[in-house]
């Protein structure tokens, strides 16, 4: 089963719906879950939930995850094949910026070794962040920088 996280404060629902629409005709079994529905689970129950999805032949799990929840213990038991980031770091100001970068690093630590991160190329703060990242990075967006 492919495990995907849509991480951010905004646009998770829209992004999940777009992915679901794209994959709708692929005959893949997709489960979309909001992380709030998992917040009361411990590691054992998360593993049990994932096993149940496997038994039901779920091909893709899409987890809508608020970045602020990424440090919860249950995510120590999950490894993602793909993480889609819906926020832009350069929209975060002041004191929150350092915490945001810490949470981003935690999110990247949850990617499998050959995991893929999909991020907004319009995010000017990404260059600072990616210098230590060893995963595949896919960007989207319309960069409006002068040539």
HUPE-V495787 format. One record per helix or strand. SS is the DSSP state (alpha for helix, beta for strand). FROM is the first residue (numbers start at 0). LEN is the number of residues. If there is no record, write none. Layout:
[[SS FROM LEN] [SS FROM LEN]]
This chain:
[[beta 1 6] [alpha 11 15] [beta 29 5] [alpha 34 3] [alpha 42 13] [beta 59 6] [alpha 66 3] [alpha 72 5] [beta 79 6] [alpha 88 3] [alpha 94 15] [beta 110 10] [alpha 125 5] [beta 135 5]]
